Amino acid sequence: MANGKKTRSVGRPRLPKGEAKGRIVPVRFDPDDLRLVIEAAKANKQTVSEWIRSTLRTAAEISLFHGTLHDAIESVLLKQKDFKATTSDISEEIKRRGLYTRKDGKAAKATQINARVRHHPKLFEFVEPGMVRLIRI
């Protein structure tokens, strides 16, 4: 402290505990596996981190729920006129057909469907707010 003033540290202020972007999980890859991961990420036009996160999330959902939410959304949209529906209609149809349940045993909410659609722009697009269309058919 010089002249009664506090010196500021360089960089962004620390976030409160529990509000960080996410946890870092160290993973060791052998050179061949890393090369394969990098090529897969490039092929999907994603960063390596994005590709790893989306791939692991899909694998975890298949393991835990015997399918993924985006597979359930796709299944519903394939049966819709013009391959589009509202997120709330998709949620209701997924629940009715038993295509996907969350960890807590409840059906996927429209907000969760909205987030998943945004996370998979190669599969889905919003044609207007709350209205989703299947791209890949």
DSSP file (Angstrom, degrees, kcal/mol; ACC not computed):
  #  RESIDUE AA STRUCTURE BP1 BP2  ACC     N-H-->O    O-->H-N    N-H-->O    O-->H-N    TCO  KAPPA ALPHA  PHI   PSI    X-CA   Y-CA   Z-CA
    1    1 A M              0   0    0      0, 0.0     2,-0.5     0, 0.0     3,-0.2   0.000 360.0 360.0 360.0 113.8    0.0    0.0    0.0
    2    2 A A  B >   -A    5   0A   0      3,-0.8     3,-1.9     1,-0.2     0, 0.0  -0.907 360.0  -5.8-108.8 133.8    1.6    3.2   -1.2
    3    3 A N  T 3  S-     0   0    0     -2,-0.5    -1,-0.2     1,-0.3     3,-0.1   0.777 125.9 -63.5  56.7  29.9    0.3    6.6   -0.1
    4    4 A G  T 3  S+     0   0    0      1,-0.3     2,-0.4    -3,-0.2    -1,-0.3   0.509 107.9 121.4  77.5   4.1   -2.7    4.9    1.6
    5    5 A K  B <   -A    2   0A   0     -3,-1.9    -3,-0.8     1,-0.0     2,-0.3  -0.806  62.1-124.3-102.4 143.1   -4.1    3.5   -1.7
    6    6 A K        -     0   0    0     -2,-0.4     2,-0.4    -5,-0.2    -1,-0.0  -0.603  23.2-128.0 -79.5 141.6   -4.6   -0.2   -2.3
    7    7 A T        -     0   0    0     -2,-0.3     2,-0.3     1,-0.0    -1,-0.0  -0.732  22.0-129.9 -88.5 141.6   -2.9   -1.7   -5.3
    8    8 A R        -     0   0    0     -2,-0.4     2,-0.2     1,-0.0    -1,-0.0  -0.681  16.5-124.2 -91.3 142.0   -5.2   -3.7   -7.6
    9    9 A S        -     0   0    0     -2,-0.3     2,-0.2     1,-0.1    -1,-0.0  -0.507  32.4-104.1 -80.4 156.6   -4.2   -7.1   -8.8
   10   10 A V  S    S+     0   0    0     -2,-0.2     2,-0.1     2,-0.0    -1,-0.1  -0.540  77.6  21.0 -81.0 143.1   -4.0   -7.8  -12.5
   11   11 A G  S    S-     0   0    0     -2,-0.2     3,-0.1     2,-0.0    -2,-0.1  -0.347 101.3 -25.0 100.4-178.0   -6.8   -9.7  -14.2
   12   12 A R  S    S-     0   0    0     -2,-0.1     3,-0.1     1,-0.1    -2,-0.0  -0.429  70.8-105.0 -70.7 141.8  -10.4  -10.5  -13.7
   13   13 A P        -     0   0    0      0, 0.0    -1,-0.1     0, 0.0     2,-0.0  -0.349  46.5 -92.1 -63.8 150.7  -11.6  -10.6  -10.1
   14   14 A R        -     0   0    0      1,-0.1     3,-0.1    -3,-0.1    -3,-0.0  -0.360  39.7-123.3 -63.4 140.1  -12.2  -14.0   -8.6
   15   15 A L        -     0   0    0      1,-0.1     5,-0.1    -3,-0.1     3,-0.1  -0.546  35.9 -93.0 -79.1 151.1  -15.7  -15.4   -8.9
   16   16 A P    >   -     0   0    0      0, 0.0     3,-2.2     0, 0.0     4,-0.2  -0.263  59.9 -77.4 -59.9 153.8  -17.6  -16.4   -5.8
   17   17 A K  T 3  S+     0   0    0      1,-0.3    -3,-0.0     2,-0.1     0, 0.0  -0.258 120.4  20.2 -55.7 134.7  -17.2  -20.1   -4.8
   18   18 A G  T 3  S+     0   0    0     -3,-0.1    -1,-0.3     4,-0.0     0, 0.0   0.365 103.7  89.0  87.6  -4.7  -19.4  -22.3   -7.0
   19   19 A E    <   +     0   0    0     -3,-2.2    -2,-0.1    -4,-0.0    -1,-0.0   0.277  54.0 122.3-108.4  10.9  -19.8  -19.7   -9.7
   20   20 A A  S    S-     0   0    0     -4,-0.2     3,-0.1    -5,-0.1    -6,-0.0  -0.262  77.9-105.8 -66.4 160.9  -16.8  -20.6  -11.9
   21   21 A K  S    S-     0   0    0      1,-0.2     2,-0.3     0, 0.0    -1,-0.1   0.879  81.9 -53.9 -57.2 -41.0  -17.4  -21.6  -15.5
   22   22 A G        -     0   0    0      2,-0.0     2,-0.3     0, 0.0    -1,-0.2  -0.969  61.4 -75.0 177.0 175.2  -16.8  -25.2  -14.8
   23   23 A R        -     0   0    0     -2,-0.3     2,-0.5    -3,-0.1     0, 0.0  -0.699  36.5-132.1 -93.4 145.9  -14.5  -27.8  -13.4
   24   24 A I        -     0   0    0     -2,-0.3    -2,-0.0     2,-0.0    -1,-0.0  -0.855  18.5-165.1 -96.6 128.4  -11.3  -28.8  -15.1
   25   25 A V        -     0   0    0     -2,-0.5     2,-0.2     2,-0.0    -2,-0.0  -0.948  17.2-135.1-116.0 111.8  -10.8  -32.6  -15.3
   26   26 A P        -     0   0    0      0, 0.0     2,-0.4     0, 0.0    -2,-0.0  -0.462  26.9-179.8 -69.0 133.3   -7.3  -33.6  -16.2
   27   27 A V        -     0   0    0     -2,-0.2     2,-0.5     2,-0.0    -2,-0.0  -0.999  18.9-143.2-133.7 136.0   -7.2  -36.4  -18.8
   28   28 A R        -     0   0    0     -2,-0.4     2,-0.4     6,-0.0     0, 0.0  -0.883  17.9-170.4-103.1 127.0   -4.1  -38.0  -20.3
   29   29 A F        -     0   0    0     -2,-0.5    -2,-0.0     4,-0.0     0, 0.0  -0.902  20.8-129.2-112.7 142.0   -4.2  -39.0  -24.0
   30   30 A D     >  -     0   0    0     -2,-0.4     4,-2.5     1,-0.1     5,-0.3  -0.531  39.9-100.0 -79.2 162.1   -1.7  -41.1  -25.8
   31   31 A P  H  > S+     0   0    0      0, 0.0     4,-2.3     0, 0.0     5,-0.2   0.851 121.7  49.5 -55.1 -40.0   -0.5  -39.4  -29.0
   32   32 A D  H  > S+     0   0    0      2,-0.2     4,-2.1     1,-0.2     5,-0.1   0.920 112.6  46.8 -66.7 -43.0   -2.7  -41.5  -31.3
   33   33 A D  H  > S+     0   0    0     -3,-0.2     4,-2.5     2,-0.2    -1,-0.2   0.913 112.5  49.9 -64.7 -42.3   -5.8  -40.9  -29.3
   34   34 A L  H  X S+     0   0    0     -4,-2.5     4,-2.7     2,-0.2     5,-0.2   0.914 109.7  51.0 -63.2 -42.8   -5.1  -37.2  -29.1
   35   35 A R  H  X S+     0   0    0     -4,-2.3     4,-2.3    -5,-0.3    -1,-0.2   0.917 111.2  49.0 -59.0 -43.6   -4.6  -37.0  -32.9
   36   36 A L  H  X S+     0   0    0     -4,-2.1     4,-2.3     2,-0.2    -2,-0.2   0.909 111.5  48.7 -63.1 -43.8   -7.9  -38.8  -33.4
   37   37 A V  H  X S+     0   0    0     -4,-2.5     4,-2.5     2,-0.2    -2,-0.2   0.922 111.3  49.9 -62.8 -45.2   -9.7  -36.4  -31.0
   38   38 A I  H  X S+     0   0    0     -4,-2.7     4,-2.4     1,-0.2    -2,-0.2   0.915 112.0  47.6 -61.7 -43.6   -8.3  -33.3  -32.7
   39   39 A E  H  X S+     0   0    0     -4,-2.3     4,-2.6     2,-0.2    -1,-0.2   0.897 111.4  50.6 -65.3 -40.4   -9.3  -34.6  -36.1
   40   40 A A  H  X S+     0   0    0     -4,-2.3     4,-1.5     2,-0.2    -2,-0.2   0.907 110.8  49.4 -64.0 -41.1  -12.8  -35.4  -34.9
   41   41 A A  H  <>S+     0   0    0     -4,-2.5     5,-2.7     2,-0.2     3,-0.2   0.929 112.0  47.9 -63.0 -45.2  -13.1  -31.9  -33.4
   42   42 A K  H ><5S+     0   0    0     -4,-2.4     3,-1.6     1,-0.2    -2,-0.2   0.916 108.9  53.9 -61.0 -43.4  -11.9  -30.3  -36.7
   43   43 A A  H 3<5S+     0   0    0     -4,-2.6    -1,-0.2     1,-0.3    -2,-0.2   0.815 112.8  43.7 -61.8 -30.3  -14.3  -32.4  -38.7
   44   44 A N  T 3<5S-     0   0    0     -4,-1.5    -1,-0.3    -3,-0.2    -2,-0.2   0.335 112.9-120.0 -95.6   6.2  -17.2  -31.2  -36.5
   45   45 A K  T < 5S+     0   0    0     -3,-1.6     2,-0.3     1,-0.2    -3,-0.2   0.911  73.0 124.1  54.3  46.5  -15.9  -27.6  -36.6
   46   46 A Q      < -     0   0    0     -5,-2.7    -1,-0.2    -6,-0.1    -2,-0.1  -0.878  67.5-104.5-127.8 160.3  -15.6  -27.6  -32.9
   47   47 A T     >  -     0   0    0     -2,-0.3     4,-2.6     1,-0.1     5,-0.2  -0.420  40.4-107.5 -73.8 164.5  -12.8  -26.9  -30.5
   48   48 A V  H  > S+     0   0    0      1,-0.2     4,-2.6     2,-0.2     5,-0.2   0.919 122.1  50.6 -59.9 -42.9  -11.2  -29.9  -28.8
   49   49 A S  H  > S+     0   0    0      2,-0.2     4,-2.7     1,-0.2    -1,-0.2   0.924 110.5  48.4 -61.7 -45.1  -12.9  -29.0  -25.5
   50   50 A E  H  > S+     0   0    0      1,-0.2     4,-2.6     2,-0.2     5,-0.3   0.928 113.1  47.8 -60.5 -44.9  -16.3  -28.6  -27.2
   51   51 A W  H  X S+     0   0    0     -4,-2.6     4,-2.5     2,-0.2     5,-0.2   0.925 112.7  47.8 -64.4 -44.4  -16.0  -31.9  -29.0
   52   52 A I  H  X S+     0   0    0     -4,-2.6     4,-2.7    -5,-0.2     5,-0.3   0.936 113.5  48.3 -61.5 -46.8  -14.9  -33.7  -25.8
   53   53 A R  H  X S+     0   0    0     -4,-2.7     4,-2.4    -5,-0.2    -2,-0.2   0.936 115.1  43.4 -61.0 -47.4  -17.7  -32.2  -23.7
   54   54 A S  H  X S+     0   0    0     -4,-2.6     4,-2.1    -5,-0.2    -1,-0.2   0.891 115.7  48.4 -68.2 -37.8  -20.5  -33.0  -26.3
   55   55 A T  H  X S+     0   0    0     -4,-2.5     4,-2.3    -5,-0.3    -1,-0.2   0.920 114.0  45.4 -68.2 -43.6  -19.2  -36.5  -27.0
   56   56 A L  H  X S+     0   0    0     -4,-2.7     4,-2.6    -5,-0.2    -2,-0.2   0.884 111.5  52.9 -67.2 -37.5  -18.9  -37.4  -23.3
   57   57 A R  H  X S+     0   0    0     -4,-2.4     4,-2.5    -5,-0.3    -2,-0.2   0.931 110.4  47.8 -62.9 -43.9  -22.3  -35.9  -22.5
   58   58 A T  H  X S+     0   0    0     -4,-2.1     4,-2.4     1,-0.2     5,-0.2   0.931 112.9  48.1 -61.2 -46.5  -23.9  -38.0  -25.3
   59   59 A A  H  X S+     0   0    0     -4,-2.3     4,-2.2     1,-0.2    -1,-0.2   0.895 112.0  49.7 -62.2 -40.2  -22.1  -41.2  -24.0
   60   60 A A  H  X S+     0   0    0     -4,-2.6     4,-2.9     2,-0.2     5,-0.3   0.908 110.9  49.3 -66.3 -41.4  -23.2  -40.4  -20.4
   61   61 A E  H  X S+     0   0    0     -4,-2.5     4,-3.2     2,-0.2     6,-0.9   0.914 111.5  48.7 -64.2 -42.2  -26.8  -39.9  -21.5
   62   62 A I  H  X S+     0   0    0     -4,-2.4     4,-1.2     4,-0.2    -1,-0.2   0.919 114.6  46.5 -62.9 -41.9  -26.8  -43.2  -23.5
   63   63 A S  H  < S+     0   0    0     -4,-2.2    -2,-0.2    -5,-0.2    -1,-0.2   0.922 124.3  30.7 -65.5 -45.3  -25.3  -45.0  -20.5
   64   64 A L  H  < S+     0   0    0     -4,-2.9    -2,-0.2    -5,-0.1    -3,-0.2   0.888 135.3  23.0 -83.0 -41.1  -27.7  -43.5  -17.9
   65   65 A F  H  < S-     0   0    0     -4,-3.2    -3,-0.2     2,-0.3    -2,-0.2   0.364  96.9-118.9-113.5   3.3  -30.9  -42.9  -19.8
   66   66 A H  S  < S+     0   0    0     -4,-1.2     2,-0.3    -5,-0.5    -4,-0.2   0.822  90.5  23.8  60.1  33.3  -30.6  -45.4  -22.7
   67   67 A G  S    S-     0   0    0     -6,-0.9    -2,-0.3    -9,-0.1     2,-0.3  -0.877  85.2 -96.8 161.6 173.0  -30.7  -42.5  -25.2
   68   68 A T     >  -     0   0    0     -2,-0.3     4,-1.9     1,-0.1     5,-0.1  -0.794  24.1-122.4-114.4 158.4  -30.0  -38.8  -25.5
   69   69 A L  H  > S+     0   0    0     -2,-0.3     4,-2.7     1,-0.2     5,-0.2   0.901 114.3  53.4 -64.3 -40.2  -32.4  -35.8  -25.3
   70   70 A H  H  > S+     0   0    0      1,-0.2     4,-2.3     2,-0.2    -1,-0.2   0.841 106.7  52.6 -68.2 -28.7  -31.4  -34.7  -28.8
   71   71 A D  H  > S+     0   0    0      2,-0.2     4,-2.3     1,-0.2    -1,-0.2   0.903 110.3  48.6 -66.4 -39.7  -32.3  -38.2  -30.1
   72   72 A A  H  X S+     0   0    0     -4,-1.9     4,-2.1     2,-0.2    -2,-0.2   0.910 111.2  49.4 -65.1 -42.5  -35.7  -37.9  -28.5
   73   73 A I  H  X S+     0   0    0     -4,-2.7     4,-2.7     1,-0.2     5,-0.2   0.931 111.7  49.2 -61.3 -45.7  -36.2  -34.4  -30.0
   74   74 A E  H  X S+     0   0    0     -4,-2.3     4,-2.1     1,-0.2    -2,-0.2   0.905 108.8  53.1 -60.3 -42.6  -35.2  -35.7  -33.4
   75   75 A S  H  X S+     0   0    0     -4,-2.3     4,-0.6     1,-0.2    -1,-0.2   0.897 111.5  45.7 -60.6 -42.0  -37.6  -38.6  -33.0
   76   76 A V  H >< S+     0   0    0     -4,-2.1     3,-1.2     1,-0.2     4,-0.2   0.933 112.5  50.0 -67.2 -46.0  -40.5  -36.3  -32.2
   77   77 A L  H >< S+     0   0    0     -4,-2.7     3,-1.4     1,-0.3    -2,-0.2   0.810  99.7  65.1 -66.7 -29.2  -39.7  -33.9  -35.0
   78   78 A L  H 3< S+     0   0    0     -4,-2.1    -1,-0.3     1,-0.3    -2,-0.2   0.772 104.2  47.4 -62.5 -24.4  -39.5  -36.6  -37.6
   79   79 A K  T << S+     0   0    0     -3,-1.2     2,-0.3    -4,-0.6    -1,-0.3   0.394  97.1  94.7 -96.3   1.7  -43.2  -37.3  -37.0
   80   80 A Q  S X  S-     0   0    0     -3,-1.4     3,-2.0    -4,-0.2     2,-0.1  -0.659  86.7 -97.8 -97.9 150.7  -44.2  -33.6  -37.3
   81   81 A K  G >  S+     0   0    0      1,-0.3     3,-1.4    -2,-0.3    -1,-0.1  -0.449 112.3   2.3 -62.2 133.2  -45.5  -31.7  -40.3
   82   82 A D  G 3  S-     0   0    0      1,-0.3    -1,-0.3    -2,-0.1    52,-0.1   0.633 119.3 -88.0  59.4  15.5  -42.6  -29.8  -41.9
   83   83 A F  G <  S+     0   0    0     -3,-2.0    51,-2.7     1,-0.2     2,-0.3   0.836  97.7 114.0  56.4  37.4  -40.4  -31.4  -39.2
   84   84 A K  E <   +B  133   0B   0     -3,-1.4     2,-0.3    49,-0.2    49,-0.2  -0.980  30.8 153.1-139.8 153.7  -41.1  -28.6  -36.7
   85   85 A A  E     -B  132   0B   0     47,-2.1    47,-3.1    -2,-0.3     2,-0.1  -0.967  44.8 -87.0-164.4 165.1  -42.8  -28.1  -33.4
   86   86 A T  E  >  -B  131   0B   0     -2,-0.3     4,-2.5    45,-0.2    45,-0.2  -0.445  38.2-116.0 -78.2 157.5  -42.7  -25.9  -30.3
   87   87 A T  H  > S+     0   0    0     43,-2.0     4,-2.3     1,-0.2     5,-0.1   0.861 117.2  51.5 -63.1 -34.6  -40.4  -26.8  -27.5
   88   88 A S  H  > S+     0   0    0     42,-0.3     4,-2.3     2,-0.2    -1,-0.2   0.891 109.8  48.8 -70.5 -37.5  -43.4  -27.3  -25.2
   89   89 A D  H  > S+     0   0    0      2,-0.2     4,-2.3     1,-0.2    -2,-0.2   0.898 111.6  50.1 -65.7 -39.5  -45.1  -29.7  -27.7
   90   90 A I  H  X S+     0   0    0     -4,-2.5     4,-2.6     2,-0.2     5,-0.2   0.932 110.0  50.7 -62.6 -45.2  -41.8  -31.6  -28.0
   91   91 A S  H  X S+     0   0    0     -4,-2.3     4,-2.1     1,-0.2    -2,-0.2   0.922 111.6  47.1 -57.9 -46.8  -41.5  -31.8  -24.2
   92   92 A E  H  X S+     0   0    0     -4,-2.3     4,-2.8     1,-0.2    -1,-0.2   0.893 113.3  48.3 -63.6 -40.8  -45.1  -33.2  -24.0
   93   93 A E  H  X S+     0   0    0     -4,-2.3     4,-2.5     2,-0.2    -2,-0.2   0.885 109.7  51.8 -69.7 -38.5  -44.6  -35.7  -26.8
   94   94 A I  H  X>S+     0   0    0     -4,-2.6     5,-2.1     2,-0.2     4,-0.8   0.922 113.8  45.1 -61.8 -43.1  -41.3  -36.9  -25.3
   95   95 A K  H ><5S+     0   0    0     -4,-2.1     3,-0.6    -5,-0.2    -2,-0.2   0.939 113.0  50.0 -64.9 -47.5  -43.0  -37.5  -22.0
   96   96 A R  H 3<5S+     0   0    0     -4,-2.8    -2,-0.2     1,-0.2    -1,-0.2   0.891 117.7  39.4 -59.9 -41.5  -46.1  -39.2  -23.6
   97   97 A R  H 3<5S-     0   0    0     -4,-2.5    -1,-0.2    -5,-0.2    -2,-0.2   0.513 105.4-127.4 -88.6  -5.1  -43.9  -41.6  -25.6
   98   98 A G  T <<5 +     0   0    0     -4,-0.8    -3,-0.2    -3,-0.6     3,-0.1   0.880  58.5 145.7  63.8  38.9  -41.4  -42.1  -22.8
   99   99 A L      < +     0   0    0     -5,-2.1     2,-0.3     1,-0.3    -4,-0.1   0.753  65.5   4.2 -81.7 -24.7  -38.4  -41.2  -25.0
  100  100 A Y        -     0   0    0     -6,-0.5     8,-0.5   -28,-0.1     2,-0.4  -0.965  57.1-171.4-161.3 138.4  -36.3  -39.6  -22.3
  101  101 A T        -     0   0    0     -2,-0.3     6,-0.2     6,-0.2     5,-0.1  -0.982  25.5-120.5-131.6 149.3  -36.3  -38.9  -18.6
  102  102 A R    >   -     0   0    0      4,-3.3     3,-2.2    -2,-0.4     6,-0.0  -0.213  39.7 -92.7 -76.9 173.6  -34.0  -36.8  -16.5
  103  103 A K  T 3  S+     0   0    0      1,-0.3    -1,-0.1     2,-0.1    -2,-0.0   0.852 128.1  55.4 -54.4 -36.6  -31.9  -38.0  -13.6
  104  104 A D  T 3  S-     0   0    0      2,-0.1    -1,-0.3     1,-0.1     3,-0.1   0.413 120.1-110.2 -81.6   4.2  -34.7  -37.1  -11.3
  105  105 A G  S <  S+     0   0    0     -3,-2.2     2,-0.1     1,-0.3    -2,-0.1   0.389  79.6 122.3  86.3  -3.8  -37.1  -39.3  -13.2
  106  106 A K        -     0   0    0      1,-0.1    -4,-3.3    -5,-0.1    -1,-0.3  -0.463  67.9 -96.6 -89.3 163.5  -39.1  -36.3  -14.6
  107  107 A A        -     0   0    0     -6,-0.2     2,-0.2    -2,-0.1    -6,-0.2  -0.371  48.0 -89.5 -74.6 156.6  -39.7  -35.4  -18.2
  108  108 A A        -     0   0    0     -8,-0.5   -13,-0.2   -17,-0.2     2,-0.1  -0.468  45.0-131.0 -66.1 133.9  -37.5  -32.9  -20.0
  109  109 A K     >  -     0   0    0     -2,-0.2     4,-2.1     1,-0.1     3,-0.3  -0.435  20.5-109.7 -83.5 161.7  -38.8  -29.3  -19.7
  110  110 A A  H  > S+     0   0    0      1,-0.2     4,-2.5     2,-0.2     5,-0.1   0.858 120.2  55.3 -58.8 -36.6  -39.3  -27.0  -22.7
  111  111 A T  H  > S+     0   0    0      2,-0.2     4,-2.1     1,-0.2    -1,-0.2   0.865 106.9  49.7 -66.5 -35.0  -36.3  -24.9  -21.4
  112  112 A Q  H  > S+     0   0    0     -3,-0.3     4,-2.3     2,-0.2    -2,-0.2   0.891 111.3  49.0 -69.0 -39.2  -34.1  -27.9  -21.4
  113  113 A I  H  X S+     0   0    0     -4,-2.1     4,-2.6     2,-0.2    -2,-0.2   0.912 108.8  53.7 -64.6 -42.7  -35.1  -28.7  -24.9
  114  114 A N  H  X S+     0   0    0     -4,-2.5     4,-1.9     1,-0.2    -2,-0.2   0.923 110.3  46.9 -56.1 -46.9  -34.5  -25.1  -25.9
  115  115 A A  H  X S+     0   0    0     -4,-2.1     4,-1.5     1,-0.2    -2,-0.2   0.902 112.2  49.4 -64.3 -41.7  -30.9  -25.4  -24.5
  116  116 A R  H  X S+     0   0    0     -4,-2.3     4,-0.8     2,-0.2    -1,-0.2   0.892 108.6  52.9 -67.4 -38.6  -30.2  -28.7  -26.2
  117  117 A V  H >< S+     0   0    0     -4,-2.6     3,-0.9     1,-0.2     7,-0.3   0.917 109.9  48.5 -61.5 -43.3  -31.5  -27.3  -29.6
  118  118 A R  H 3< S+     0   0    0     -4,-1.9    -1,-0.2     1,-0.2    -2,-0.2   0.814 108.6  55.2 -65.6 -29.2  -29.1  -24.4  -29.2
  119  119 A H  H 3< S+     0   0    0     -4,-1.5    -1,-0.2     1,-0.2    -2,-0.2   0.631 109.6  47.6 -79.2 -14.1  -26.3  -26.8  -28.4
  120  120 A H    XX  +     0   0    0     -3,-0.9     4,-2.2    -4,-0.8     3,-1.4  -0.567  60.1 159.2-127.2  68.5  -26.8  -28.8  -31.6
  121  121 A P  T 34 S+     0   0    0      0, 0.0    -1,-0.1     0, 0.0    -2,-0.1   0.653  73.8  61.7 -68.9 -13.6  -27.0  -26.3  -34.4
  122  122 A K  T 34 S+     0   0    0     -3,-0.1    14,-0.1     1,-0.1     3,-0.1   0.701 114.3  34.0 -81.1 -18.6  -26.2  -29.0  -37.0
  123  123 A L  T <4 S+     0   0    0     -3,-1.4    12,-3.8     1,-0.2    13,-1.0   0.804 124.3  22.7-100.0 -38.5  -29.4  -30.9  -36.1
  124  124 A F  E  <  -C  134   0B   0     -4,-2.2     2,-0.3    -7,-0.3    10,-0.2  -0.862  53.5-170.3-133.4 159.4  -31.9  -28.2  -35.2
  125  125 A E  E     -C  133   0B   0      8,-2.0     8,-2.7    -2,-0.3     2,-0.6  -0.987  28.5-117.6-144.8 154.6  -32.7  -24.6  -35.8
  126  126 A F  E     -C  132   0B   0     -2,-0.3     6,-0.2     6,-0.2    -2,-0.0  -0.837  20.9-174.7 -90.1 122.2  -35.2  -22.1  -34.4
  127  127 A V  E    S-     0   0B   0      4,-2.1    -1,-0.2    -2,-0.6     5,-0.1   0.697  78.7 -13.8 -88.1 -21.0  -37.6  -20.9  -37.1
  128  128 A E  E >  S-C  131   0B   0      3,-1.0     3,-2.5    -3,-0.1    -1,-0.4  -0.923 105.7 -55.1-163.6 167.5  -39.1  -18.5  -34.6
  129  129 A P  T 3  S+     0   0    0      0, 0.0     3,-0.1     0, 0.0   -43,-0.0  -0.285 126.7   2.7 -55.9 125.4  -38.9  -18.1  -30.8
  130  130 A G  T 3  S+     0   0    0      1,-0.2   -43,-2.0   -44,-0.1     2,-0.5   0.407 107.2 108.2  81.4  -2.7  -39.9  -21.4  -29.2
  131  131 A M  E <   -BC  86 128B   0     -3,-2.5    -4,-2.1   -45,-0.2    -3,-1.0  -0.941  50.9-165.7-114.1 119.5  -40.4  -23.2  -32.6
  132  132 A V  E     -BC  85 126B   0    -47,-3.1   -47,-2.1    -2,-0.5     2,-0.4  -0.798   5.2-165.3-108.3 143.1  -37.8  -25.8  -33.6
  133  133 A R  E     -BC  84 125B   0     -8,-2.7    -8,-2.0    -2,-0.3     2,-0.4  -0.986  23.4-122.5-126.8 139.9  -37.2  -27.4  -36.9
  134  134 A L  E     - C   0 124B   0    -51,-2.7   -10,-0.3    -2,-0.4     3,-0.1  -0.660  24.2-176.1 -77.0 127.8  -35.1  -30.5  -37.7
  135  135 A I        +     0   0    0    -12,-3.8     2,-0.9    -2,-0.4   -11,-0.2   0.889  67.9  63.6 -89.6 -48.6  -32.3  -29.8  -40.1
  136  136 A R              0   0    0    -13,-1.0    -1,-0.2     1,-0.2   -13,-0.0  -0.682 360.0 360.0 -85.5 106.8  -30.9  -33.2  -40.6
  137  137 A I              0   0    0     -2,-0.9    -1,-0.2    -3,-0.1   -14,-0.0   0.353 360.0 360.0-128.1 360.0  -33.5  -35.5  -42.3
